[in-house]
Amino acid sequence: MPGWKTVVNPQRGIAFDVPVDWAVKSSGWVTYVAENGDPEETPLVGFAAPAILKENWCRSDDDGNGTQDDTPLASVGSRAEPDARDTAEAARENARLWVYGSYAQPAKEKVATGAAKPFTTKSGVTGSVATDTSTGADGTGRCAYDGKATAFAFENPAGETLSWTFVGVRGVDDEVPEPTVRKILGTVRLVDGAP
């Protein structure tokens, strides 16, 4: 995309473009969400080599542990899906877990799960895309907002299932507009995995 930045996950052979105001992290950077209060911080879902928009968009110490936690406005990244039965399942589960983990905990019923639909990117990568949202997430912290996630799952030439996911806050003035999410999604492409 002319004027945008390219994000590459060399381990998975995935690249995509983001607008210039997004911060592109290193390929070894991993972002994930876990169940609140899990002492092990076991990831529910995560992705690597992300790009993040307004990393310190909201800052609070909601759990009272004395450490300020940052809530970004939005982030996007990619990963492998070794346990997925197909691309539709991978897309639905990714979107659901990101919305639940980031915005709806502990209320699973606040997550609206969208159907997985066929999608093809501009470079010809075909797969399934699903979007989930949370509504009425009533967390007590000052950074408690509703959110959305759009996940695109696809196979590489080796037959491995991979995914790209956008996750962001919704219902706020600076929410990332859906056309921008779709424009980023459209740039997803397979690249040589060698760094």
C-alpha positions in Angstrom: 0.0 0.0 0.0 1.7 3.3 -1.1 2.8 5.4 1.9 2.1 2.6 4.4 4.6 0.5 6.5 5.2 -3.1 5.9 5.1 -5.6 8.8 6.8 -9.0 8.3 6.6 -12.1 10.4 9.6 -14.0 9.0 9.0 -17.1 11.0 5.6 -17.6 9.4 6.3 -16.0 6.0 3.5 -13.4 6.4 3.6 -9.7 5.5 1.0 -7.0 5.5 0.9 -3.2 5.5 -0.3 -0.7 8.1 -0.8 3.1 8.1 2.2 5.2 9.0 1.0 6.1 12.5 1.2 2.5 13.6 4.3 1.3 15.5 5.8 -1.8 13.9 7.4 -4.1 16.6 10.3 -6.5 16.1 9.5 -9.9 14.6 10.3 -11.5 18.0 7.7 -9.4 19.8 4.7 -11.4 21.1 1.4 -10.0 22.3 -1.2 -12.2 24.1 -4.2 -12.2 26.5 -4.7 -14.4 29.5 -7.5 -15.1 31.9 -7.7 -12.3 34.6 -6.1 -13.5 37.8 -4.3 -16.4 36.2 -0.9 -16.5 38.1 0.7 -18.5 35.3 -0.5 -15.9 32.6 -1.3 -18.8 30.3 -2.1 -17.3 26.9 -5.7 -17.7 25.7 -4.5 -16.4 22.3 -1.6 -14.3 21.0 0.3 -13.2 17.9 3.8 -12.3 16.9 5.5 -9.5 15.0 2.7 -7.0 15.7 2.0 -3.5 14.7 0.3 -1.4 17.5 -1.7 1.9 17.2 -1.4 4.2 20.2 0.2 1.8 22.5 -0.5 3.9 25.6 -4.0 4.9 24.6 -5.4 4.1 28.1 -3.2 3.5 31.2 -4.5 2.3 34.5 -3.8 0.0 37.5 -7.1 -1.9 37.4 -5.9 -4.9 39.3 -4.3 -2.7 42.0 -0.9 -4.3 41.9 0.9 -1.0 41.7 1.9 -1.5 38.0 0.3 0.7 35.3 -1.0 -1.4 32.5 -1.3 0.0 29.0 -4.3 -0.6 26.8 -3.5 0.1 23.1 -6.2 1.5 20.8 -5.6 -1.4 18.3 -3.0 -4.0 17.3 -2.5 -6.5 14.6 -0.3 -9.5 14.1 0.0 -13.1 12.8 0.6 -16.6 14.0 0.5 -20.3 13.2 -2.7 -22.3 13.9 -1.4 -25.9 14.4 -4.6 -27.1 16.2 -7.2 -25.7 13.9 -9.3 -28.2 11.9 -9.8 -25.7 9.1 -9.5 -22.0 8.3 -13.1 -21.2 9.3 -12.6 -22.6 12.8 -9.3 -20.8 13.2 -10.8 -17.5 12.2 -13.8 -17.8 14.5 -11.8 -19.0 17.5 -9.1 -16.3 17.1 -11.7 -13.5 16.9 -13.7 -14.9 19.8 -10.7 -15.4 22.1 -9.2 -11.9 21.4 -12.5 -10.1 22.1 -13.2 -12.2 25.3 -9.6 -11.9 26.6 -9.1 -8.2 25.8 -12.5 -6.7 26.5 -15.3 -9.0 27.8 -13.8 -11.0 30.7 -15.3 -12.7 32.6 -18.6 -12.4 30.6 -18.3 -14.9 27.7 -22.0 -14.1 26.9 -21.0 -10.4 26.0 -19.1 -11.7 22.9 -21.0 -11.7 19.7 -19.5 -14.3 17.3 -19.6 -13.7 13.6 -19.8 -16.3 10.9 -16.6 -17.2 9.0 -16.8 -16.1 5.4 -14.5 -16.8 2.4 -12.0 -14.0 1.7 -9.2 -13.4 -0.8 -6.5 -10.8 -0.3 -5.2 -8.6 -3.1 -2.2 -10.9 -3.6 -4.5 -13.9 -4.0 -4.3 -15.5 -0.5 -7.6 -17.2 0.1 -9.1 -18.3 3.4 -11.8 -17.5 6.0 -12.5 -14.2 7.8 -14.6 -13.7 10.9 -15.3 -10.6 13.1 -16.4 -10.7 16.7 -17.5 -7.8 19.0 -18.2 -7.3 22.6 -21.3 -5.3 23.8 -21.9 -4.1 27.3 -18.6 -5.1 28.7 -18.9 -3.6 32.1 -15.5 -4.0 33.6 -14.8 -1.8 36.6 -11.5 -0.3 35.4 -11.1 3.0 33.7 -9.8 1.2 30.7 -12.8 -1.1 30.4 -14.1 -0.7 26.8 -15.9 -2.8 24.3 -13.8 -4.2 21.5 -13.7 -6.0 18.2 -11.5 -8.5 16.4 -11.2 -9.5 12.8 -9.3 -12.7 12.1 -8.3 -14.1 8.7 -7.1 -17.7 8.6 -5.5 -19.3 5.5 -3.1 -22.0 4.4 0.4 -21.5 3.1 1.8 -23.6 0.2 3.1 -26.2 2.7 -0.5 -26.8 3.9 0.0 -25.1 7.3 -2.9 -23.0 8.7 -1.8 -19.4 9.6 -3.8 -16.4 10.8 -3.7 -12.6 10.8 -5.8 -10.8 13.4 -6.8 -7.2 14.1 -8.0 -6.4 17.6 -9.1 -2.9 18.7 -11.3 -0.8 21.0 -14.8 0.0 19.6 -17.4 2.6 20.3 -14.8 5.4 20.9 -14.1 8.5 18.8 -10.8 7.3 17.5 -11.9 3.7 16.8 -10.1 2.3 13.8 -12.8 2.5 11.0 -13.9 -0.8 9.4 -12.8 0.3 5.9 -9.2 0.7 7.3 -9.3 -2.7 9.0 -10.4 -4.2 5.6 -7.7 -2.3 3.8 -5.0 -3.7 6.1 -6.5 -7.2 5.7 -6.4 -6.8 1.9 -2.6 -6.4 2.0 -1.9 -9.8 3.7 0.5 -11.8 1.6 2.9 -14.7 1.8 6.6 -13.9 1.7 9.8 -15.9 1.8 10.2 -16.9 5.4 14.0 -16.5 5.4 15.0 -13.5 7.5 
